[in-house]
Amino acid sequence: MSTDIRSTECTHEPRCPAVDSIDRDAAQVIACHPEQGWSLLCNGVVLFDDTGEILPNGHCTHARRAELTAAALHRAA
């Protein structure tokens, strides 16, 4: 059984990335709560400001802030 819920919810063209795609964070935001630090994406992913995620199947991913910061160390502040 696939975790892809795009077929019933996504009406965007081009369609939003599936929840099991590597680029799932590129889906469009359908509900945004910056005061609470999270957004709901069209593919059902709850994306947090620290880049942690809750997937529609309940699986949680860790925040990638340290990875993103390390990748940007070559940039001048």
mmCIF file of the N, C-alpha and C atoms, coordinates in Angstrom:
data_MODEL
# 
_entry.id   MODEL 
# 
loop_
_atom_site.group_PDB 
_atom_site.id 
_atom_site.type_symbol 
_atom_site.label_atom_id 
_atom_site.label_alt_id 
_atom_site.label_comp_id 
_atom_site.label_asym_id 
_atom_site.label_entity_id 
_atom_site.label_seq_id 
_atom_site.pdbx_PDB_ins_code 
_atom_site.Cartn_x 
_atom_site.Cartn_y 
_atom_site.Cartn_z 
_atom_site.occupancy 
_atom_site.B_iso_or_equiv 
_atom_site.pdbx_formal_charge 
_atom_site.auth_seq_id 
_atom_site.auth_comp_id 
_atom_site.auth_asym_id 
_atom_site.auth_atom_id 
_atom_site.pdbx_PDB_model_num 
ATOM 1   N N  . MET A 1 1  ? 0.844  -1.185 0.000   1.00 0.00 ? 1  MET A N  1 
ATOM 2   C CA . MET A 1 1  ? 0.000  0.000  0.000   1.00 0.00 ? 1  MET A CA 1 
ATOM 3   C C  . MET A 1 1  ? 0.880  1.237  0.000   1.00 0.00 ? 1  MET A C  1 
ATOM 4   N N  . SER A 1 2  ? 0.620  2.162  -0.880  1.00 0.00 ? 2  SER A N  1 
ATOM 5   C CA . SER A 1 2  ? 1.419  3.369  -1.004  1.00 0.00 ? 2  SER A CA 1 
ATOM 6   C C  . SER A 1 2  ? 0.962  4.428  -0.006  1.00 0.00 ? 2  SER A C  1 
ATOM 7   N N  . THR A 1 3  ? 1.929  5.261  0.407   1.00 0.00 ? 3  THR A N  1 
ATOM 8   C CA . THR A 1 3  ? 1.605  6.364  1.307   1.00 0.00 ? 3  THR A CA 1 
ATOM 9   C C  . THR A 1 3  ? 1.281  7.626  0.525   1.00 0.00 ? 3  THR A C  1 
ATOM 10  N N  . ASP A 1 4  ? 1.213  7.524  -0.785  1.00 0.00 ? 4  ASP A N  1 
ATOM 11  C CA . ASP A 1 4  ? 0.964  8.675  -1.642  1.00 0.00 ? 4  ASP A CA 1 
ATOM 12  C C  . ASP A 1 4  ? -0.512 9.049  -1.582  1.00 0.00 ? 4  ASP A C  1 
ATOM 13  N N  . ILE A 1 5  ? -0.806 10.239 -1.041  1.00 0.00 ? 5  ILE A N  1 
ATOM 14  C CA . ILE A 1 5  ? -2.194 10.684 -0.948  1.00 0.00 ? 5  ILE A CA 1 
ATOM 15  C C  . ILE A 1 5  ? -2.516 11.747 -1.994  1.00 0.00 ? 5  ILE A C  1 
ATOM 16  N N  . ARG A 1 6  ? -1.575 12.005 -2.905  1.00 0.00 ? 6  ARG A N  1 
ATOM 17  C CA . ARG A 1 6  ? -1.780 13.041 -3.904  1.00 0.00 ? 6  ARG A CA 1 
ATOM 18  C C  . ARG A 1 6  ? -2.998 12.801 -4.762  1.00 0.00 ? 6  ARG A C  1 
ATOM 19  N N  . SER A 1 7  ? -3.311 11.572 -5.058  1.00 0.00 ? 7  SER A N  1 
ATOM 20  C CA . SER A 1 7  ? -4.378 11.290 -6.011  1.00 0.00 ? 7  SER A CA 1 
ATOM 21  C C  . SER A 1 7  ? -5.732 11.793 -5.531  1.00 0.00 ? 7  SER A C  1 
ATOM 22  N N  . THR A 1 8  ? -5.922 11.942 -4.226  1.00 0.00 ? 8  THR A N  1 
ATOM 23  C CA . THR A 1 8  ? -7.206 12.398 -3.730  1.00 0.00 ? 8  THR A CA 1 
ATOM 24  C C  . THR A 1 8  ? -7.182 13.854 -3.290  1.00 0.00 ? 8  THR A C  1 
ATOM 25  N N  . GLU A 1 9  ? -6.024 14.401 -2.982  1.00 0.00 ? 9  GLU A N  1 
ATOM 26  C CA . GLU A 1 9  ? -5.994 15.751 -2.453  1.00 0.00 ? 9  GLU A CA 1 
ATOM 27  C C  . GLU A 1 9  ? -5.334 16.774 -3.366  1.00 0.00 ? 9  GLU A C  1 
ATOM 28  N N  . CYS A 1 10 ? -4.271 16.435 -4.045  1.00 0.00 ? 10 CYS A N  1 
ATOM 29  C CA . CYS A 1 10 ? -3.518 17.417 -4.813  1.00 0.00 ? 10 CYS A CA 1 
ATOM 30  C C  . CYS A 1 10 ? -4.224 17.755 -6.124  1.00 0.00 ? 10 CYS A C  1 
ATOM 31  N N  . THR A 1 11 ? -4.474 19.042 -6.309  1.00 0.00 ? 11 THR A N  1 
ATOM 32  C CA . THR A 1 11 ? -5.072 19.515 -7.552  1.00 0.00 ? 11 THR A CA 1 
ATOM 33  C C  . THR A 1 11 ? -4.133 20.471 -8.267  1.00 0.00 ? 11 THR A C  1 
ATOM 34  N N  . HIS A 1 12 ? -2.884 20.559 -7.801  1.00 0.00 ? 12 HIS A N  1 
ATOM 35  C CA . HIS A 1 12 ? -1.916 21.469 -8.397  1.00 0.00 ? 12 HIS A CA 1 
ATOM 36  C C  . HIS A 1 12 ? -1.335 20.891 -9.678  1.00 0.00 ? 12 HIS A C  1 
ATOM 37  N N  . GLU A 1 13 ? -0.945 21.784 -10.577 1.00 0.00 ? 13 GLU A N  1 
ATOM 38  C CA . GLU A 1 13 ? -0.248 21.385 -11.802 1.00 0.00 ? 13 GLU A CA 1 
ATOM 39  C C  . GLU A 1 13 ? 1.058  22.141 -11.850 1.00 0.00 ? 13 GLU A C  1 
ATOM 40  N N  . PRO A 1 14 ? 2.190  21.501 -11.922 1.00 0.00 ? 14 PRO A N  1 
ATOM 41  C CA . PRO A 1 14 ? 2.370  20.061 -11.822 1.00 0.00 ? 14 PRO A CA 1 
ATOM 42  C C  . PRO A 1 14 ? 2.023  19.579 -10.419 1.00 0.00 ? 14 PRO A C  1 
ATOM 43  N N  . ARG A 1 15 ? 1.736  18.307 -10.311 1.00 0.00 ? 15 ARG A N  1 
ATOM 44  C CA . ARG A 1 15 ? 1.326  17.732 -9.028  1.00 0.00 ? 15 ARG A CA 1 
ATOM 45  C C  . ARG A 1 15 ? 2.454  17.812 -8.015  1.00 0.00 ? 15 ARG A C  1 
ATOM 46  N N  . CYS A 1 16 ? 2.083  17.926 -6.763  1.00 0.00 ? 16 CYS A N  1 
ATOM 47  C CA . CYS A 1 16 ? 3.064  17.992 -5.685  1.00 0.00 ? 16 CYS A CA 1 
ATOM 48  C C  . CYS A 1 16 ? 3.793  16.657 -5.545  1.00 0.00 ? 16 CYS A C  1 
ATOM 49  N N  . PRO A 1 17 ? 5.045  16.698 -5.056  1.00 0.00 ? 17 PRO A N  1 
ATOM 50  C CA . PRO A 1 17 ? 5.792  15.448 -4.866  1.00 0.00 ? 17 PRO A CA 1 
ATOM 51  C C  . PRO A 1 17 ? 5.104  14.538 -3.862  1.00 0.00 ? 17 PRO A C  1 
ATOM 52  N N  . ALA A 1 18 ? 5.229  13.247 -4.084  1.00 0.00 ? 18 ALA A N  1 
ATOM 53  C CA . ALA A 1 18 ? 4.651  12.255 -3.178  1.00 0.00 ? 18 ALA A CA 1 
ATOM 54  C C  . ALA A 1 18 ? 5.386  12.294 -1.842  1.00 0.00 ? 18 ALA A C  1 
ATOM 55  N N  . VAL A 1 19 ? 4.734  11.809 -0.814  1.00 0.00 ? 19 VAL A N  1 
ATOM 56  C CA . VAL A 1 19 ? 5.305  11.810 0.520   1.00 0.00 ? 19 VAL A CA 1 
ATOM 57  C C  . VAL A 1 19 ? 6.557  10.941 0.608   1.00 0.00 ? 19 VAL A C  1 
ATOM 58  N N  . ASP A 1 20 ? 6.685  9.949  -0.271  1.00 0.00 ? 20 ASP A N  1 
ATOM 59  C CA . ASP A 1 20 ? 7.863  9.097  -0.249  1.00 0.00 ? 20 ASP A CA 1 
ATOM 60  C C  . ASP A 1 20 ? 8.945  9.557  -1.223  1.00 0.00 ? 20 ASP A C  1 
ATOM 61  N N  . SER A 1 21 ? 8.768  10.726 -1.826  1.00 0.00 ? 21 SER A N  1 
ATOM 62  C CA . SER A 1 21 ? 9.778  11.299 -2.716  1.00 0.00 ? 21 SER A CA 1 
ATOM 63  C C  . SER A 1 21 ? 10.835 12.038 -1.902  1.00 0.00 ? 21 SER A C  1 
ATOM 64  N N  . ILE A 1 22 ? 12.035 12.101 -2.446  1.00 0.00 ? 22 ILE A N  1 
ATOM 65  C CA . ILE A 1 22 ? 13.110 12.805 -1.760  1.00 0.00 ? 22 ILE A CA 1 
ATOM 66  C C  . ILE A 1 22 ? 12.826 14.306 -1.666  1.00 0.00 ? 22 ILE A C  1 
ATOM 67  N N  . ASP A 1 23 ? 12.039 14.831 -2.593  1.00 0.00 ? 23 ASP A N  1 
ATOM 68  C CA . ASP A 1 23 ? 11.719 16.263 -2.607  1.00 0.00 ? 23 ASP A CA 1 
ATOM 69  C C  . ASP A 1 23 ? 10.336 16.566 -2.023  1.00 0.00 ? 23 ASP A C  1 
ATOM 70  N N  . ARG A 1 24 ? 9.870  15.731 -1.094  1.00 0.00 ? 24 ARG A N  1 
ATOM 71  C CA . ARG A 1 24 ? 8.522  15.889 -0.535  1.00 0.00 ? 24 ARG A CA 1 
ATOM 72  C C  . ARG A 1 24 ? 8.283  17.261 0.104   1.00 0.00 ? 24 ARG A C  1 
ATOM 73  N N  . ASP A 1 25 ? 9.347  17.923 0.567   1.00 0.00 ? 25 ASP A N  1 
ATOM 74  C CA . ASP A 1 25 ? 9.204  19.246 1.177   1.00 0.00 ? 25 ASP A CA 1 
ATOM 75  C C  . ASP A 1 25 ? 8.853  20.330 0.162   1.00 0.00 ? 25 ASP A C  1 
ATOM 76  N N  . ALA A 1 26 ? 8.925  20.011 -1.126  1.00 0.00 ? 26 ALA A N  1 
ATOM 77  C CA . ALA A 1 26 ? 8.604  20.975 -2.171  1.00 0.00 ? 26 ALA A CA 1 
ATOM 78  C C  . ALA A 1 26 ? 7.106  21.058 -2.453  1.00 0.00 ? 26 ALA A C  1 
ATOM 79  N N  . ALA A 1 27 ? 6.302  20.257 -1.780  1.00 0.00 ? 27 ALA A N  1 
ATOM 80  C CA . ALA A 1 27 ? 4.844  20.325 -1.962  1.00 0.00 ? 27 ALA A CA 1 
ATOM 81  C C  . ALA A 1 27 ? 4.333  21.678 -1.488  1.00 0.00 ? 27 ALA A C  1 
ATOM 82  N N  . GLN A 1 28 ? 3.223  22.102 -2.023  1.00 0.00 ? 28 GLN A N  1 
ATOM 83  C CA . GLN A 1 28 ? 2.663  23.404 -1.667  1.00 0.00 ? 28 GLN A CA 1 
ATOM 84  C C  . GLN A 1 28 ? 2.091  23.392 -0.252  1.00 0.00 ? 28 GLN A C  1 
ATOM 85  N N  . VAL A 1 29 ? 2.228  24.528 0.416   1.00 0.00 ? 29 VAL A N  1 
ATOM 86  C CA . VAL A 1 29 ? 1.688  24.700 1.763   1.00 0.00 ? 29 VAL A CA 1 
ATOM 87  C C  . VAL A 1 29 ? 0.186  24.929 1.650   1.00 0.00 ? 29 VAL A C  1 
ATOM 88  N N  . ILE A 1 30 ? -0.595 24.155 2.422   1.00 0.00 ? 30 ILE A N  1 
ATOM 89  C CA . ILE A 1 30 ? -2.042 24.351 2.409   1.00 0.00 ? 30 ILE A CA 1 
ATOM 90  C C  . ILE A 1 30 ? -2.548 24.928 3.729   1.00 0.00 ? 30 ILE A C  1 
ATOM 91  N N  . ALA A 1 31 ? -1.724 24.861 4.775   1.00 0.00 ? 31 ALA A N  1 
ATOM 92  C CA . ALA A 1 31 ? -2.056 25.499 6.056   1.00 0.00 ? 31 ALA A CA 1 
ATOM 93  C C  . ALA A 1 31 ? -0.742 25.903 6.713   1.00 0.00 ? 31 ALA A C  1 
ATOM 94  N N  . CYS A 1 32 ? -0.656 27.154 7.104   1.00 0.00 ? 32 CYS A N  1 
ATOM 95  C CA . CYS A 1 32 ? 0.593  27.674 7.666   1.00 0.00 ? 32 CYS A CA 1 
ATOM 96  C C  . CYS A 1 32 ? 0.322  28.268 9.046   1.00 0.00 ? 32 CYS A C  1 
ATOM 97  N N  . HIS A 1 33 ? 1.113  27.871 10.021  1.00 0.00 ? 33 HIS A N  1 
ATOM 98  C CA . HIS A 1 33 ? 0.991  28.379 11.383  1.00 0.00 ? 33 HIS A CA 1 
ATOM 99  C C  . HIS A 1 33 ? 2.363  28.794 11.894  1.00 0.00 ? 33 HIS A C  1 
ATOM 100 N N  . PRO A 1 34 ? 2.900  29.915 11.382  1.00 0.00 ? 34 PRO A N  1 
ATOM 101 C CA . PRO A 1 34 ? 4.245  30.346 11.779  1.00 0.00 ? 34 PRO A CA 1 
ATOM 102 C C  . PRO A 1 34 ? 4.356  30.655 13.268  1.00 0.00 ? 34 PRO A C  1 
ATOM 103 N N  . GLU A 1 35 ? 3.262  31.060 13.885  1.00 0.00 ? 35 GLU A N  1 
ATOM 104 C CA . GLU A 1 35 ? 3.282  31.344 15.322  1.00 0.00 ? 35 GLU A CA 1 
ATOM 105 C C  . GLU A 1 35 ? 3.503  30.072 16.137  1.00 0.00 ? 35 GLU A C  1 
ATOM 106 N N  . GLN A 1 36 ? 3.202  28.932 15.547  1.00 0.00 ? 36 GLN A N  1 
ATOM 107 C CA . GLN A 1 36 ? 3.420  27.644 16.208  1.00 0.00 ? 36 GLN A CA 1 
ATOM 108 C C  . GLN A 1 36 ? 4.597  26.885 15.606  1.00 0.00 ? 36 GLN A C  1 
ATOM 109 N N  . GLY A 1 37 ? 5.119  27.377 14.491  1.00 0.00 ? 37 GLY A N  1 
ATOM 110 C CA . GLY A 1 37 ? 6.312  26.786 13.902  1.00 0.00 ? 37 GLY A CA 1 
ATOM 111 C C  . GLY A 1 37 ? 6.094  25.591 12.994  1.00 0.00 ? 37 GLY A C  1 
ATOM 112 N N  . TRP A 1 38 ? 4.918  25.481 12.366  1.00 0.00 ? 38 TRP A N  1 
ATOM 113 C CA . TRP A 1 38 ? 4.693  24.351 11.475  1.00 0.00 ? 38 TRP A CA 1 
ATOM 114 C C  . TRP A 1 38 ? 3.789  24.736 10.314  1.00 0.00 ? 38 TRP A C  1 
ATOM 115 N N  . SER A 1 39 ? 3.861  23.910 9.269   1.00 0.00 ? 39 SER A N  1 
ATOM 116 C CA . SER A 1 39 ? 3.010  24.059 8.088   1.00 0.00 ? 39 SER A CA 1 
ATOM 117 C C  . SER A 1 39 ? 2.563  22.681 7.630   1.00 0.00 ? 39 SER A C  1 
ATOM 118 N N  . LEU A 1 40 ? 1.360  22.613 7.074   1.00 0.00 ? 40 LEU A N  1 
ATOM 119 C CA . LEU A 1 40 ? 0.842  21.380 6.479   1.00 0.00 ? 40 LEU A CA 1 
ATOM 120 C C  . LEU A 1 40 ? 1.014  21.484 4.977   1.00 0.00 ? 40 LEU A C  1 
ATOM 121 N N  . LEU A 1 41 ? 1.675  20.495 4.403   1.00 0.00 ? 41 LEU A N  1 
ATOM 122 C CA . LEU A 1 41 ? 1.895  20.476 2.966   1.00 0.00 ? 41 LEU A CA 1 
ATOM 123 C C  . LEU A 1 41 ? 0.797  19.686 2.268   1.00 0.00 ? 41 LEU A C  1 
ATOM 124 N N  . CYS A 1 42 ? 0.631  19.915 0.990   1.00 0.00 ? 42 CYS A N  1 
ATOM 125 C CA . CYS A 1 42 ? -0.415 19.275 0.203   1.00 0.00 ? 42 CYS A CA 1 
ATOM 126 C C  . CYS A 1 42 ? -0.333 17.749 0.238   1.00 0.00 ? 42 CYS A C  1 
ATOM 127 N N  . ASN A 1 43 ? 0.864  17.209 0.368   1.00 0.00 ? 43 ASN A N  1 
ATOM 128 C CA . ASN A 1 43 ? 1.030  15.758 0.375   1.00 0.00 ? 43 ASN A CA 1 
ATOM 129 C C  . ASN A 1 43 ? 0.822  15.143 1.756   1.00 0.00 ? 43 ASN A C  1 
ATOM 130 N N  . GLY A 1 44 ? 0.398  15.941 2.733   1.00 0.00 ? 44 GLY A N  1 
ATOM 131 C CA . GLY A 1 44 ? 0.088  15.423 4.061   1.00 0.00 ? 44 GLY A CA 1 
ATOM 132 C C  . GLY A 1 44 ? 1.218  15.515 5.059   1.00 0.00 ? 44 GLY A C  1 
ATOM 133 N N  . VAL A 1 45 ? 2.376  16.010 4.650   1.00 0.00 ? 45 VAL A N  1 
ATOM 134 C CA . VAL A 1 45 ? 3.525  16.159 5.544   1.00 0.00 ? 45 VAL A CA 1 
ATOM 135 C C  . VAL A 1 45 ? 3.322  17.389 6.415   1.00 0.00 ? 45 VAL A C  1 
ATOM 136 N N  . VAL A 1 46 ? 3.590  17.240 7.720   1.00 0.00 ? 46 VAL A N  1 
ATOM 137 C CA . VAL A 1 46 ? 3.636  18.390 8.619   1.00 0.00 ? 46 VAL A CA 1 
ATOM 138 C C  . VAL A 1 46 ? 5.106  18.768 8.724   1.00 0.00 ? 46 VAL A C  1 
ATOM 139 N N  . LEU A 1 47 ? 5.441  19.968 8.268   1.00 0.00 ? 47 LEU A N  1 
ATOM 140 C CA . LEU A 1 47 ? 6.820  20.433 8.214   1.00 0.00 ? 47 LEU A CA 1 
ATOM 141 C C  . LEU A 1 47 ? 7.029  21.477 9.305   1.00 0.00 ? 47 LEU A C  1 
ATOM 142 N N  . PHE A 1 48 ? 8.045  21.265 10.136  1.00 0.00 ? 48 PHE A N  1 
ATOM 143 C CA . PHE A 1 48 ? 8.350  22.187 11.225  1.00 0.00 ? 48 PHE A CA 1 
ATOM 144 C C  . PHE A 1 48 ? 9.442  23.164 10.813  1.00 0.00 ? 48 PHE A C  1 
ATOM 145 N N  . ASP A 1 49 ? 9.499  24.316 11.476  1.00 0.00 ? 49 ASP A N  1 
ATOM 146 C CA . ASP A 1 49 ? 10.483 25.347 11.155  1.00 0.00 ? 49 ASP A CA 1 
ATOM 147 C C  . ASP A 1 49 ? 11.913 24.837 11.239  1.00 0.00 ? 49 ASP A C  1 
ATOM 148 N N  . ASP A 1 50 ? 12.188 23.872 12.096  1.00 0.00 ? 50 ASP A N  1 
ATOM 149 C CA . ASP A 1 50 ? 13.544 23.331 12.220  1.00 0.00 ? 50 ASP A CA 1 
ATOM 150 C C  . ASP A 1 50 ? 13.802 22.233 11.190  1.00 0.00 ? 50 ASP A C  1 
ATOM 151 N N  . THR A 1 51 ? 12.898 22.060 10.246  1.00 0.00 ? 51 THR A N  1 
ATOM 152 C CA . THR A 1 51 ? 12.923 21.092 9.148   1.00 0.00 ? 51 THR A CA 1 
ATOM 153 C C  . THR A 1 51 ? 12.647 19.662 9.585   1.00 0.00 ? 51 THR A C  1 
ATOM 154 N N  . GLY A 1 52 ? 12.221 19.441 10.803  1.00 0.00 ? 52 GLY A N  1 
ATOM 155 C CA . GLY A 1 52 ? 11.714 18.133 11.194  1.00 0.00 ? 52 GLY A CA 1 
ATOM 156 C C  . GLY A 1 52 ? 10.355 17.932 10.543  1.00 0.00 ? 52 GLY A C  1 
ATOM 157 N N  . GLU A 1 53 ? 9.917  16.686 10.432  1.00 0.00 ? 53 GLU A N  1 
ATOM 158 C CA . GLU A 1 53 ? 8.659  16.391 9.745   1.00 0.00 ? 53 GLU A CA 1 
ATOM 159 C C  . GLU A 1 53 ? 7.891  15.275 10.449  1.00 0.00 ? 53 GLU A C  1 
ATOM 160 N N  . ILE A 1 54 ? 6.585  15.326 10.284  1.00 0.00 ? 54 ILE A N  1 
ATOM 161 C CA . ILE A 1 54 ? 5.725  14.196 10.619  1.00 0.00 ? 54 ILE A CA 1 
ATOM 162 C C  . ILE A 1 54 ? 5.062  13.789 9.310   1.00 0.00 ? 54 ILE A C  1 
ATOM 163 N N  . LEU A 1 55 ? 5.270  12.540 8.927   1.00 0.00 ? 55 LEU A N  1 
ATOM 164 C CA . LEU A 1 55 ? 4.696  12.029 7.687   1.00 0.00 ? 55 LEU A CA 1 
ATOM 165 C C  . LEU A 1 55 ? 3.273  11.542 7.941   1.00 0.00 ? 55 LEU A C  1 
ATOM 166 N N  . PRO A 1 56 ? 2.454  11.432 6.908   1.00 0.00 ? 56 PRO A N  1 
ATOM 167 C CA . PRO A 1 56 ? 1.064  11.003 7.087   1.00 0.00 ? 56 PRO A CA 1 
ATOM 168 C C  . PRO A 1 56 ? 0.913  9.654  7.780   1.00 0.00 ? 56 PRO A C  1 
ATOM 169 N N  . ASN A 1 57 ? 1.915  8.789  7.687   1.00 0.00 ? 57 ASN A N  1 
ATOM 170 C CA . ASN A 1 57 ? 1.838  7.476  8.338   1.00 0.00 ? 57 ASN A CA 1 
ATOM 171 C C  . ASN A 1 57 ? 2.263  7.533  9.805   1.00 0.00 ? 57 ASN A C  1 
ATOM 172 N N  . GLY A 1 58 ? 2.585  8.748  10.302  1.00 0.00 ? 58 GLY A N  1 
ATOM 173 C CA . GLY A 1 58 ? 2.969  8.927  11.698  1.00 0.00 ? 58 GLY A CA 1 
ATOM 174 C C  . GLY A 1 58 ? 4.466  8.888  11.939  1.00 0.00 ? 58 GLY A C  1 
ATOM 175 N N  . HIS A 1 59 ? 5.255  8.514  10.926  1.00 0.00 ? 59 HIS A N  1 
ATOM 176 C CA . HIS A 1 59 ? 6.705  8.466  11.059  1.00 0.00 ? 59 HIS A CA 1 
ATOM 177 C C  . HIS A 1 59 ? 7.251  9.892  11.196  1.00 0.00 ? 59 HIS A C  1 
ATOM 178 N N  . CYS A 1 60 ? 8.195  10.084 12.105  1.00 0.00 ? 60 CYS A N  1 
ATOM 179 C CA . CYS A 1 60 ? 8.817  11.392 12.320  1.00 0.00 ? 60 CYS A CA 1 
ATOM 180 C C  . CYS A 1 60 ? 10.241 11.376 11.801  1.00 0.00 ? 60 CYS A C  1 
ATOM 181 N N  . THR A 1 61 ? 10.650 12.489 11.210  1.00 0.00 ? 61 THR A N  1 
ATOM 182 C CA . THR A 1 61 ? 12.032 12.641 10.784  1.00 0.00 ? 61 THR A CA 1 
ATOM 183 C C  . THR A 1 61 ? 12.676 13.696 11.660  1.00 0.00 ? 61 THR A C  1 
ATOM 184 N N  . HIS A 1 62 ? 13.959 13.554 11.890  1.00 0.00 ? 62 HIS A N  1 
ATOM 185 C CA . HIS A 1 62 ? 14.682 14.503 12.721  1.00 0.00 ? 62 HIS A CA 1 
ATOM 186 C C  . HIS A 1 62 ? 14.923 15.809 11.976  1.00 0.00 ? 62 HIS A C  1 
ATOM 187 N N  . ALA A 1 63 ? 15.103 16.859 12.732  1.00 0.00 ? 63 ALA A N  1 
ATOM 188 C CA . ALA A 1 63 ? 15.412 18.157 12.150  1.00 0.00 ? 63 ALA A CA 1 
ATOM 189 C C  . ALA A 1 63 ? 16.759 18.082 11.443  1.00 0.00 ? 63 ALA A C  1 
ATOM 190 N N  . ARG A 1 64 ? 16.862 18.786 10.344  1.00 0.00 ? 64 ARG A N  1 
ATOM 191 C CA . ARG A 1 64 ? 18.097 18.803 9.571   1.00 0.00 ? 64 ARG A CA 1 
ATOM 192 C C  . ARG A 1 64 ? 18.817 20.128 9.688   1.00 0.00 ? 64 ARG A C  1 
ATOM 193 N N  . ARG A 1 65 ? 18.499 20.917 10.699  1.00 0.00 ? 65 ARG A N  1 
ATOM 194 C CA . ARG A 1 65 ? 19.088 22.244 10.823  1.00 0.00 ? 65 ARG A CA 1 
ATOM 195 C C  . ARG A 1 65 ? 20.615 22.191 10.869  1.00 0.00 ? 65 ARG A C  1 
ATOM 196 N N  . ALA A 1 66 ? 21.189 21.253 11.625  1.00 0.00 ? 66 ALA A N  1 
ATOM 197 C CA . ALA A 1 66 ? 22.649 21.148 11.714  1.00 0.00 ? 66 ALA A CA 1 
ATOM 198 C C  . ALA A 1 66 ? 23.260 20.832 10.353  1.00 0.00 ? 66 ALA A C  1 
ATOM 199 N N  . GLU A 1 67 ? 22.607 19.942 9.595   1.00 0.00 ? 67 GLU A N  1 
ATOM 200 C CA . GLU A 1 67 ? 23.099 19.608 8.256   1.00 0.00 ? 67 GLU A CA 1 
ATOM 201 C C  . GLU A 1 67 ? 23.068 20.827 7.347   1.00 0.00 ? 67 GLU A C  1 
ATOM 202 N N  . LEU A 1 68 ? 21.979 21.589 7.418   1.00 0.00 ? 68 LEU A N  1 
ATOM 203 C CA . LEU A 1 68 ? 21.849 22.761 6.565   1.00 0.00 ? 68 LEU A CA 1 
ATOM 204 C C  . LEU A 1 68 ? 22.840 23.835 6.955   1.00 0.00 ? 68 LEU A C  1 
ATOM 205 N N  . THR A 1 69 ? 23.074 24.000 8.247   1.00 0.00 ? 69 THR A N  1 
ATOM 206 C CA . THR A 1 69 ? 24.041 24.984 8.724   1.00 0.00 ? 69 THR A CA 1 
ATOM 207 C C  . THR A 1 69 ? 25.443 24.586 8.282   1.00 0.00 ? 69 THR A C  1 
ATOM 208 N N  . ALA A 1 70 ? 25.795 23.323 8.421   1.00 0.00 ? 70 ALA A N  1 
ATOM 209 C CA . ALA A 1 70 ? 27.125 22.847 8.011   1.00 0.00 ? 70 ALA A CA 1 
ATOM 210 C C  . ALA A 1 70 ? 27.322 23.039 6.517   1.00 0.00 ? 70 ALA A C  1 
ATOM 211 N N  . ALA A 1 71 ? 26.284 22.842 5.746   1.00 0.00 ? 71 ALA A N  1 
ATOM 212 C CA . ALA A 1 71 ? 26.386 22.998 4.297   1.00 0.00 ? 71 ALA A CA 1 
ATOM 213 C C  . ALA A 1 71 ? 26.577 24.455 3.896   1.00 0.00 ? 71 ALA A C  1 
ATOM 214 N N  . ALA A 1 72 ? 26.180 25.375 4.760   1.00 0.00 ? 72 ALA A N  1 
ATOM 215 C CA . ALA A 1 72 ? 26.271 26.810 4.429   1.00 0.00 ? 72 ALA A CA 1 
ATOM 216 C C  . ALA A 1 72 ? 27.457 27.503 5.100   1.00 0.00 ? 72 ALA A C  1 
ATOM 217 N N  . LEU A 1 73 ? 28.366 26.761 5.724   1.00 0.00 ? 73 LEU A N  1 
ATOM 218 C CA . LEU A 1 73 ? 29.489 27.373 6.417   1.00 0.00 ? 73 LEU A CA 1 
ATOM 219 C C  . LEU A 1 73 ? 30.426 28.126 5.479   1.00 0.00 ? 73 LEU A C  1 
ATOM 220 N N  . HIS A 1 74 ? 30.437 27.785 4.227   1.00 0.00 ? 74 HIS A N  1 
ATOM 221 C CA . HIS A 1 74 ? 31.311 28.472 3.276   1.00 0.00 ? 74 HIS A CA 1 
ATOM 222 C C  . HIS A 1 74 ? 30.799 29.875 2.928   1.00 0.00 ? 74 HIS A C  1 
ATOM 223 N N  . ARG A 1 75 ? 29.580 30.170 3.298   1.00 0.00 ? 75 ARG A N  1 
ATOM 224 C CA . ARG A 1 75 ? 29.009 31.485 3.007   1.00 0.00 ? 75 ARG A CA 1 
ATOM 225 C C  . ARG A 1 75 ? 29.400 32.496 4.063   1.00 0.00 ? 75 ARG A C  1 
ATOM 226 N N  . ALA A 1 76 ? 29.618 33.719 3.658   1.00 0.00 ? 76 ALA A N  1 
ATOM 227 C CA . ALA A 1 76 ? 29.944 34.800 4.602   1.00 0.00 ? 76 ALA A CA 1 
ATOM 228 C C  . ALA A 1 76 ? 28.673 35.210 5.328   1.00 0.00 ? 76 ALA A C  1 
ATOM 229 N N  . ALA A 1 77 ? 28.776 35.486 6.592   1.00 0.00 ? 77 ALA A N  1 
ATOM 230 C CA . ALA A 1 77 ? 27.610 35.874 7.391   1.00 0.00 ? 77 ALA A CA 1 
ATOM 231 C C  . ALA A 1 77 ? 27.161 37.270 7.072   1.00 0.00 ? 77 ALA A C  1 
# 
